[in-house]
Amino acid sequence: KGFAKECASECAGVAGVEAKELRALALAKSGEWTAASKLLQDAEVIEHASRMPQQAPGNMGLSLLAELGARQRSGDIDFQQLMAAANVVEHVKLPESLGPLRYESSKLSRVAISGRGRGIVATQDIACGELLIVDRPIEILRPGDDGWSTNADLEDALATKLTESVVRSAQVAEDTFSLFDGSGVYGPLWNPQAWNTSAEALPLPDGAGSFELWKRIRSVVKHNAHRWPGKDPTSGAPAP
């Protein structure tokens, strides 16, 4: 089906070590780092990984990434390391070695708010300075990227860049369409295409290259994107 949670569910019913590894990757991509880390401790998976080159996101092994993600999920985030890794010129494009950086306080709840879409409300008292949410941006537009210029409509440019990512990655599509687009409708509005196993490439979903898709993503950008404060220290250009 393509999306991480569905993939993890499907792999649970499939025998074999490869299915376990794929399920662990799907769990990791959907933020279930503790479950992914536990699955990767399976003796069969460890033995298989020792014989095979490990395929993992970025330059990190999946086991290490899952272990780090599980700690961060509980709020264990090294902020000194995080700030030291931030590069002003690169506009805080943080390396994979910092982990997934995904955390949400248990004191928060996501709810539907009439006329406003989905929002986050506090379910308990929150102390001053308490950590609530940590996450990486789904997409970022920086000086030098295609579409970036001082006079450009940067929301248009970001929507175009995000559309390209959505078409390439089911996980990016899932994350993007979980955001408010002004309509109150969530989830992708396309239908998966039949996959011919003899084909060399997966088919794009129906509507994946349409202007309607770009317009919807443009609405997601309008309601959710924000600029980093300040300007580029060298050129004086607006921040991403």
C-alpha positions as CSV (number, residue, x, y, z in Angstrom):
1,K,0.0,0.0,0.0
2,G,3.0,2.3,0.3
3,F,2.5,4.1,3.6
4,A,4.6,3.2,6.6
5,K,1.9,2.2,9.1
6,E,0.1,0.0,6.6
7,C,3.4,-1.5,5.5
8,A,4.2,-2.4,9.1
9,S,0.8,-4.0,9.5
10,E,1.1,-6.0,6.3
11,C,4.7,-7.2,7.1
12,A,3.5,-8.5,10.5
13,G,1.6,-11.2,8.7
14,V,4.5,-12.2,6.4
15,A,7.1,-14.9,7.4
16,G,10.8,-14.4,7.0
17,V,13.6,-12.3,8.2
18,E,13.3,-9.8,5.3
19,A,9.7,-9.1,6.4
20,K,10.9,-8.4,9.9
21,E,13.5,-6.0,8.7
22,L,11.1,-4.2,6.4
23,R,8.6,-4.0,9.3
24,A,11.3,-2.5,11.5
25,L,12.0,0.1,8.9
26,A,8.3,0.9,8.4
27,L,7.9,1.2,12.2
28,A,10.8,3.5,12.4
29,K,9.5,5.7,9.5
30,S,6.1,6.0,11.3
31,G,7.9,7.1,14.6
32,E,7.5,3.8,16.4
33,W,11.1,3.7,17.4
34,T,10.8,1.6,20.5
35,A,8.9,-1.2,18.6
36,A,11.4,-0.9,15.7
37,S,14.4,-1.2,18.1
38,K,12.9,-4.2,19.9
39,L,12.3,-6.0,16.5
40,L,15.9,-5.3,15.5
41,Q,17.1,-7.2,18.6
42,D,15.5,-10.4,17.2
43,A,18.2,-13.0,17.0
44,E,17.3,-13.9,13.4
45,V,17.5,-10.3,12.3
46,I,20.8,-9.7,14.0
47,E,22.3,-12.8,12.4
48,H,21.0,-11.8,9.0
49,A,22.3,-8.3,9.3
50,S,25.7,-9.6,10.1
51,R,25.8,-11.3,6.8
52,M,24.3,-8.6,4.7
53,P,25.2,-4.9,4.0
54,Q,22.8,-2.9,6.0
55,Q,20.4,-0.7,4.1
56,A,19.4,2.2,6.3
57,P,18.3,5.8,6.1
58,G,21.2,8.3,5.6
59,N,24.5,7.2,6.9
60,M,23.3,5.6,10.1
61,G,22.6,2.0,10.7
62,L,18.9,1.3,11.3
63,S,19.6,-0.3,14.6
64,L,21.4,2.8,15.9
65,L,18.8,5.1,14.4
66,A,16.0,3.1,16.1
67,E,17.8,3.1,19.4
68,L,18.4,6.8,19.3
69,G,14.8,7.5,18.1
70,A,13.4,5.4,21.1
71,R,15.4,7.6,23.5
72,Q,14.4,10.8,21.9
73,R,10.8,9.6,21.8
74,S,10.9,9.6,25.6
75,G,12.3,13.2,25.7
76,D,16.0,12.3,26.0
77,I,17.4,14.8,23.5
78,D,20.9,16.3,23.8
79,F,20.3,20.0,23.2
80,Q,24.0,20.9,23.5
81,Q,24.8,18.5,20.7
82,L,21.8,19.8,18.8
83,M,22.8,23.5,19.0
84,A,26.5,22.7,18.3
85,A,25.5,21.0,15.1
86,A,23.3,23.9,13.9
87,N,25.1,25.6,10.9
88,V,23.9,29.2,10.4
89,V,24.9,29.3,6.8
90,E,23.1,26.1,6.1
91,H,20.1,27.4,8.0
92,V,20.1,24.6,10.6
93,K,20.1,21.6,8.2
94,L,20.9,19.1,10.9
95,P,22.8,15.9,10.1
96,E,21.3,12.4,10.3
97,S,23.7,11.6,13.1
98,L,21.5,13.6,15.5
99,G,18.7,11.0,15.0
100,P,15.1,11.5,14.0
101,L,14.5,14.3,16.5
102,R,10.8,13.4,17.0
103,Y,9.2,13.9,20.4
104,E,5.8,15.0,21.6
105,S,4.9,15.5,25.3
106,S,2.3,13.2,26.7
107,K,0.6,16.3,28.1
108,L,-0.6,17.2,24.6
109,S,-3.6,15.9,22.7
110,R,-4.5,16.4,19.0
111,V,-8.1,17.3,18.6
112,A,-10.5,18.6,16.0
113,I,-11.4,22.3,16.6
114,S,-14.6,23.5,14.9
115,G,-13.8,25.8,12.0
116,R,-10.1,25.6,12.7
117,G,-9.1,22.1,11.7
118,R,-7.0,19.9,13.9
119,G,-5.1,21.5,16.8
120,I,-3.1,20.7,19.9
121,V,-4.4,21.3,23.4
122,A,-2.8,20.8,26.8
123,T,-4.3,18.0,28.9
124,Q,-2.2,18.8,32.0
125,D,-0.5,21.9,33.5
126,I,2.7,22.8,31.6
127,A,5.7,24.3,33.4
128,C,7.7,27.2,32.1
129,G,10.4,26.0,29.8
130,E,9.1,22.4,29.6
131,L,9.8,20.6,26.3
132,L,6.7,20.0,24.3
133,I,7.5,19.1,20.7
134,V,10.7,18.4,18.7
135,D,10.6,17.5,15.0
136,R,12.4,18.1,11.7
137,P,10.7,20.0,9.0
138,I,9.1,18.0,6.2
139,E,10.7,20.2,3.7
140,I,12.9,23.3,3.7
141,L,13.7,25.9,1.1
142,R,17.1,27.6,1.4
143,P,19.1,30.3,-0.5
144,G,20.6,28.6,-3.6
145,D,17.7,26.1,-3.9
146,D,15.8,26.0,-7.2
147,G,13.0,28.6,-7.1
148,W,14.7,30.7,-4.4
149,S,15.2,34.4,-5.2
150,T,14.7,37.7,-3.4
151,N,11.6,38.6,-5.4
152,A,10.1,35.1,-5.8
153,D,7.0,33.8,-4.1
154,L,8.7,31.5,-1.7
155,E,5.5,29.7,-0.7
156,D,5.0,28.8,-4.4
157,A,8.6,27.6,-4.6
158,L,8.3,25.6,-1.5
159,A,5.1,24.0,-2.7
160,T,6.8,22.9,-5.9
161,K,9.7,21.4,-4.0
162,L,7.4,19.7,-1.6
163,T,5.2,18.3,-4.4
164,E,8.3,16.7,-5.9
165,S,9.1,15.1,-2.5
166,V,5.5,13.9,-2.1
167,V,5.5,12.1,-5.4
168,R,8.8,10.4,-4.6
169,S,8.1,9.4,-1.0
170,A,5.0,7.8,0.4
171,Q,6.2,8.8,3.9
172,V,6.5,12.5,2.9
173,A,3.0,12.2,1.4
174,E,1.6,10.8,4.6
175,D,3.3,13.5,6.7
176,T,2.2,16.3,4.4
177,F,-1.4,15.3,4.1
178,S,-1.7,14.9,7.9
179,L,-1.5,18.8,8.0
180,F,-4.4,21.2,7.7
181,D,-4.9,22.5,4.1
182,G,-7.9,24.8,4.8
183,S,-10.5,22.2,3.8
184,G,-10.6,19.9,6.9
185,V,-9.9,16.9,4.7
186,Y,-6.9,14.8,5.6
187,G,-5.0,12.0,3.9
188,P,-4.2,11.6,0.2
189,L,-6.9,12.1,-2.4
190,W,-5.5,9.8,-5.0
191,N,-6.0,6.1,-5.6
192,P,-3.0,3.6,-5.8
193,Q,-2.4,2.2,-9.2
194,A,-2.0,-1.6,-10.0
195,W,1.6,-2.7,-9.7
196,N,2.9,-4.9,-12.5
197,T,5.7,-6.9,-10.9
198,S,7.6,-7.1,-14.2
199,A,7.9,-3.3,-14.4
200,E,11.2,-1.7,-13.4
201,A,9.6,1.2,-11.5
202,L,6.6,1.6,-9.2
203,P,3.7,3.4,-10.9
204,L,2.8,6.9,-9.7
205,P,-0.6,7.2,-8.0
206,D,-3.4,8.6,-10.0
207,G,-3.3,12.4,-9.9
208,A,0.3,12.5,-8.6
209,G,1.4,14.8,-11.3
210,S,-1.7,17.0,-11.5
211,F,-2.1,20.7,-10.9
212,E,-4.8,19.8,-8.3
213,L,-2.2,18.1,-6.2
214,W,0.1,21.1,-6.4
215,K,-2.7,23.4,-5.4
216,R,-3.6,21.3,-2.3
217,I,0.1,21.2,-1.3
218,R,0.2,25.0,-1.8
219,S,-2.6,25.3,0.7
220,V,-0.8,23.0,3.1
221,V,2.2,25.4,2.8
222,K,0.0,28.5,3.3
223,H,-1.4,27.2,6.6
224,N,1.8,25.5,8.0
225,A,5.0,27.0,6.6
226,H,7.0,29.6,8.5
227,R,10.3,31.4,8.0
228,W,13.4,31.1,10.1
229,P,14.0,34.4,11.9
230,G,16.6,36.8,10.5
231,K,18.7,36.9,7.3
232,D,21.6,35.1,5.7
233,P,24.7,36.6,7.4
234,T,26.6,36.8,4.1
235,S,24.1,37.9,1.5
236,G,21.5,39.6,3.7
237,A,18.8,37.5,1.9
238,P,15.7,36.5,3.8
239,A,15.9,33.3,5.9
240,P,14.3,30.1,4.5
